[in-house]
């Protein structure tokens, strides 16, 4: 057992006492790994590039809206329209950024051998995995916050009327959405042996939510319309539940929970109530928030279990 009493200068953790077991979680160690990971990232071009990207996304969208959206402005719906337009772009951009950020988080260090050096310090594997998730999520989150805050003045000036609650809601939900994809990326990176395999896994995740998921749903409805699958309440509920479990659908639905954008129209609610007696719980916005949080927790929980058992 180690009895060293020095401080590790790279991570800021004390080596006093016994070293961490491979399966334990030390909050101080997690913070140290996260702090170092974040510090290394924020010093690079990644942080500032992301911040500038989100800033230009908001300013560019607002400029287009203020120039072409005179009717929307006249109706006092400029912020709502901005949220809808930005959401359609961030739903594509944020996953790409999060997957790239998490791609080499563990696999890169495992391939280079630096992961073994990191684990030779008083960090358990769980400490490293959680620290990497927190560090990468912090980079993405603070980049979003920086871009949104810097753009707020320009957005308010161009739109004239500016709903701070909608704007803040878009930011908060976008952060959760980004953390969910980061959790998926870091989790997959932890169970792959090389950055090549990890990169293929990131591509697979992107294709899952942007092609495969929707393709399966479309095929299911098509088979129902062709009578290959019975058209009844049960099969309709299966299709709607499957759609609601998508990470991208959850993002859009949670936005309607915290902003004035979207939500069911009265006609849609009447159709759902006519089919099922009431709007199913899995189609309600509060359930989408649970789905979004589940996409953060479940992948990293599986990775924590699996990473402790892989051969490095």
C-alpha positions as CSV (number, residue, x, y, z in Angstrom):
1,X,0.0,0.0,0.0
2,X,1.3,3.5,-0.8
3,X,2.0,5.9,2.0
4,X,3.3,8.8,-0.2
5,X,2.4,12.3,1.0
6,X,3.2,14.3,-2.1
7,X,1.0,16.2,-4.4
8,X,0.7,15.2,-8.1
9,X,1.4,18.5,-10.0
10,X,-0.5,17.4,-13.2
11,X,-3.8,16.5,-11.5
12,X,-3.6,18.4,-8.3
13,X,-4.5,15.3,-6.2
14,X,-2.9,14.2,-3.0
15,X,-1.2,10.9,-2.8
16,X,-1.5,10.8,1.0
17,X,-2.6,7.4,2.3
18,X,-3.6,4.5,0.2
19,X,-4.1,4.5,-3.5
20,X,-7.6,4.3,-5.0
21,X,-8.9,0.8,-5.7
22,X,-9.7,0.1,-9.3
23,X,-13.5,0.1,-8.7
24,X,-14.0,3.0,-6.3
25,X,-15.0,6.6,-7.1
26,X,-13.2,9.4,-5.4
27,X,-14.9,12.8,-6.0
28,X,-11.7,14.7,-5.5
29,X,-10.0,12.5,-8.1
30,X,-12.9,12.9,-10.5
31,X,-12.6,16.7,-10.2
32,X,-8.9,16.6,-10.7
33,X,-9.2,14.6,-13.9
34,X,-12.0,16.8,-15.1
35,X,-10.1,19.9,-14.3
36,X,-7.0,18.8,-16.2
37,X,-9.1,17.6,-19.2
38,X,-11.0,20.9,-19.3
39,X,-7.8,23.0,-18.9
40,X,-6.1,21.1,-21.7
41,X,-9.1,21.6,-24.0
42,X,-9.7,25.3,-23.2
43,X,-6.1,26.1,-24.0
44,X,-6.5,24.7,-27.5
45,X,-8.3,26.1,-30.5
46,X,-11.3,23.8,-29.8
47,X,-12.9,26.0,-27.1
48,X,-12.6,29.3,-29.0
49,X,-13.7,27.8,-32.3
50,X,-16.8,26.3,-30.7
51,X,-17.7,29.5,-29.0
52,X,-17.3,31.5,-32.2
53,X,-19.3,28.9,-34.1
54,X,-22.3,29.1,-31.7
55,X,-22.0,32.9,-31.7
56,X,-22.1,33.1,-35.5
57,X,-24.9,30.5,-35.6
58,X,-27.1,32.8,-33.4
59,X,-26.1,36.0,-35.0
60,X,-26.5,34.7,-38.6
61,X,-29.9,33.1,-37.9
62,X,-31.1,36.3,-36.2
63,X,-29.8,38.4,-39.1
64,X,-31.7,36.2,-41.6
65,X,-34.8,36.3,-39.4
66,X,-34.8,40.1,-39.0
67,X,-34.2,40.6,-42.7
68,X,-36.8,38.1,-44.1
69,X,-39.1,37.7,-41.2
70,X,-41.0,41.0,-41.2
71,X,-44.4,39.2,-40.9
72,X,-43.1,37.2,-37.9
73,X,-41.8,40.3,-36.3
74,X,-45.1,42.0,-36.8
75,X,-46.9,39.2,-35.0
76,X,-44.4,39.4,-32.0
77,X,-43.1,35.9,-32.5
78,X,-39.5,36.7,-33.3
79,X,-37.9,34.9,-30.4
80,X,-40.1,31.8,-30.9
81,X,-39.1,31.7,-34.6
82,X,-35.4,32.1,-33.6
83,X,-35.7,29.2,-31.2
84,X,-37.3,27.0,-33.9
85,X,-34.7,27.9,-36.5
86,X,-31.7,27.5,-34.2
87,X,-33.0,24.2,-32.9
88,X,-33.2,22.8,-36.4
89,X,-29.5,23.6,-36.8
90,X,-28.2,22.8,-33.3
91,X,-29.9,19.4,-33.5
92,X,-27.4,18.6,-36.2
93,X,-24.3,20.6,-35.2
94,X,-24.2,19.8,-31.4
95,X,-24.1,16.0,-31.9
96,X,-21.3,16.3,-34.4
97,X,-19.3,18.5,-32.0
98,X,-20.0,16.3,-29.0
99,X,-19.0,13.1,-30.8
100,X,-15.8,14.7,-32.0
101,X,-15.0,16.0,-28.5
102,X,-15.6,12.5,-27.0
103,X,-14.0,10.5,-29.8
104,X,-10.4,10.3,-28.4
105,X,-11.2,11.0,-24.8
106,X,-10.3,7.5,-23.6
107,X,-9.5,5.6,-26.8
108,X,-6.8,8.1,-27.8
109,X,-5.0,7.8,-24.4
110,X,-5.5,4.1,-24.4
111,X,-3.9,3.8,-27.9
112,X,-0.9,6.1,-27.0
113,X,-0.3,4.4,-23.6
114,X,-0.9,7.6,-21.6
115,X,-4.0,6.0,-20.0
116,X,-1.8,3.6,-18.1
117,X,0.3,6.5,-16.8
118,X,-2.9,8.3,-15.7
119,X,-4.1,5.2,-14.0
120,X,-0.8,4.7,-12.2
121,X,-1.7,7.9,-10.3
122,X,-4.3,7.6,-7.5
123,X,-7.2,7.5,-9.9
124,X,-9.5,4.6,-10.4
125,X,-10.9,3.7,-13.8
126,X,-14.3,5.1,-12.8
127,X,-12.6,8.4,-11.7
128,X,-11.0,8.7,-15.1
129,X,-14.2,7.9,-17.0
130,X,-16.3,10.3,-15.0
131,X,-13.6,13.0,-15.1
132,X,-13.4,12.8,-18.9
133,X,-17.2,13.0,-19.2
134,X,-17.3,16.1,-16.9
135,X,-14.3,17.8,-18.6
136,X,-15.6,17.3,-22.2
137,X,-19.2,18.3,-21.2
138,X,-17.8,21.4,-19.5
139,X,-16.0,22.4,-22.7
140,X,-19.1,22.0,-24.8
141,X,-21.3,23.7,-22.2
142,X,-19.2,26.7,-21.6
143,X,-18.6,27.1,-25.4
144,X,-22.4,27.2,-25.8
145,X,-22.8,29.7,-22.9
146,X,-20.1,31.9,-24.2
147,X,-21.5,32.0,-27.7
148,X,-25.1,32.5,-26.5
149,X,-24.2,35.3,-24.1
150,X,-22.0,37.2,-26.5
151,X,-24.7,36.9,-29.2
152,X,-27.5,38.0,-26.8
153,X,-26.9,41.7,-27.3
154,X,-26.9,41.4,-31.1
155,X,-29.9,39.1,-31.0
156,X,-31.9,41.6,-28.8
157,X,-30.8,44.6,-31.1
158,X,-31.8,42.8,-34.3
159,X,-35.1,41.3,-33.1
160,X,-36.3,44.3,-31.2
161,X,-38.6,42.1,-28.9
162,X,-36.5,39.6,-27.1
163,X,-37.9,36.8,-24.8
164,X,-35.1,36.1,-22.3
165,X,-36.9,33.0,-21.0
166,X,-37.2,31.4,-24.4
167,X,-33.5,32.2,-25.1
168,X,-32.4,30.8,-21.8
169,X,-34.5,27.7,-22.3
170,X,-33.0,27.0,-25.7
171,X,-29.5,27.3,-24.1
172,X,-30.3,25.1,-21.1
173,X,-31.9,22.3,-23.2
174,X,-29.1,22.5,-25.8
175,X,-26.6,22.0,-23.1
176,X,-28.4,18.8,-21.9
177,X,-28.6,17.6,-25.4
178,X,-24.9,18.1,-25.9
179,X,-24.1,16.4,-22.6
180,X,-26.2,13.4,-23.7
181,X,-24.2,13.0,-26.9
182,X,-20.9,13.5,-25.0
183,X,-22.0,10.8,-22.6
184,X,-22.5,8.4,-25.6
185,X,-19.2,9.4,-27.1
186,X,-17.1,9.1,-24.0
187,X,-18.8,5.8,-23.1
188,X,-18.1,4.3,-26.6
189,X,-14.5,5.7,-26.5
190,X,-13.9,3.8,-23.2
191,X,-14.7,0.4,-24.7
192,X,-12.8,0.7,-27.9
193,X,-9.1,-0.2,-28.4
194,X,-8.2,2.4,-31.0
195,X,-9.2,5.8,-32.3
196,X,-10.1,4.2,-35.6
197,X,-12.7,1.9,-34.0
198,X,-13.9,4.8,-31.8
199,X,-14.3,7.0,-34.9
200,X,-16.4,4.3,-36.6
201,X,-18.5,4.0,-33.4
202,X,-19.1,7.8,-33.4
203,X,-20.2,7.6,-37.1
204,X,-22.5,4.8,-36.2
205,X,-24.1,6.8,-33.4
206,X,-24.7,9.7,-35.7
207,X,-26.2,7.5,-38.4
208,X,-28.4,5.7,-35.8
209,X,-30.2,8.9,-34.8
210,X,-30.2,10.6,-38.3
211,X,-30.9,7.7,-40.6
212,X,-31.5,4.3,-39.0
213,X,-34.0,5.4,-36.3
214,X,-36.2,7.4,-38.7
215,X,-35.8,4.7,-41.4
216,X,-37.0,2.0,-39.1
217,X,-40.0,4.2,-38.0
218,X,-40.8,5.0,-41.7
219,X,-40.6,1.3,-42.6
220,X,-42.9,0.4,-39.7
221,X,-45.6,2.9,-40.7
222,X,-45.3,1.7,-44.3
223,X,-45.7,-1.9,-43.4
224,X,-48.8,-0.9,-41.3
225,X,-50.3,1.0,-44.3
226,X,-49.7,-2.1,-46.5
227,X,-51.4,-4.3,-43.9
228,X,-48.3,-6.4,-43.3
229,X,-48.5,-5.2,-39.7
230,X,-51.9,-5.0,-38.1
231,X,-53.3,-1.4,-37.8
232,X,-54.6,-1.1,-34.3
233,X,-54.0,0.8,-31.1
234,X,-51.2,-1.4,-29.9
235,X,-49.1,-1.1,-33.0
236,X,-49.7,2.7,-33.2
237,X,-48.6,3.1,-29.6
238,X,-45.4,1.0,-30.3
239,X,-44.5,3.3,-33.2
240,X,-45.2,6.5,-31.3
241,X,-43.2,5.2,-28.3
242,X,-40.3,4.2,-30.5
243,X,-40.2,7.7,-32.0
244,X,-40.4,9.4,-28.5
245,X,-37.3,7.4,-27.3
246,X,-35.1,9.1,-29.9
247,X,-32.6,11.5,-28.5
248,X,-33.3,14.0,-31.2
249,X,-37.1,13.8,-30.7
250,X,-36.6,14.3,-26.9
251,X,-34.5,17.4,-27.6
252,X,-37.3,19.0,-29.7
253,X,-40.0,18.0,-27.3
254,X,-38.2,19.3,-24.2
255,X,-37.8,22.7,-25.9
256,X,-41.6,22.9,-26.1
257,X,-41.6,22.3,-22.4
258,X,-39.4,25.3,-21.5
259,X,-40.0,27.6,-24.4
260,X,-43.1,28.9,-26.3
261,X,-42.0,26.9,-29.4
262,X,-43.9,23.9,-30.6
263,X,-46.1,21.6,-28.6
264,X,-49.2,19.8,-29.8
265,X,-51.8,21.7,-31.7
266,X,-55.4,21.4,-30.5
267,X,-56.2,19.3,-33.6
268,X,-53.3,16.9,-32.8
269,X,-54.5,16.6,-29.2
270,X,-58.0,15.8,-30.4
271,X,-56.7,13.1,-32.7
272,X,-54.6,11.5,-30.0
273,X,-57.5,11.6,-27.5
274,X,-59.7,10.1,-30.1
275,X,-57.3,7.2,-30.7
276,X,-56.2,6.5,-27.1
277,X,-58.7,8.3,-24.9
278,X,-56.0,10.8,-23.7
279,X,-52.5,11.9,-24.8
280,X,-50.2,9.0,-23.9
281,X,-47.7,9.9,-21.1
282,X,-44.7,9.0,-23.4
283,X,-45.8,11.8,-25.8
284,X,-45.9,14.4,-23.1
285,X,-43.0,16.9,-22.8
286,X,-42.1,16.0,-19.2
287,X,-41.5,12.4,-20.3
288,X,-39.2,13.7,-23.0
289,X,-37.1,15.4,-20.3
290,X,-36.7,12.0,-18.6
291,X,-35.7,10.4,-21.9
292,X,-33.1,13.2,-22.4
293,X,-31.6,12.6,-18.9
294,X,-31.7,8.8,-19.4
295,X,-29.5,9.2,-22.5
296,X,-27.0,10.9,-20.3
297,X,-27.1,8.5,-17.4
298,X,-27.6,5.0,-19.0
299,X,-24.6,5.0,-21.4
300,X,-22.1,6.2,-18.8
301,X,-23.5,3.7,-16.3
302,X,-23.0,0.9,-18.7
303,X,-19.5,2.2,-19.5
304,X,-18.6,2.4,-15.8
305,X,-19.4,-1.2,-15.4
306,X,-17.7,-2.3,-18.7
307,X,-14.5,-0.1,-18.4
308,X,-13.6,-1.7,-15.0
309,X,-13.4,-5.1,-16.8
310,X,-11.6,-4.3,-20.1
311,X,-8.0,-5.3,-20.6
312,X,-5.9,-2.2,-21.2
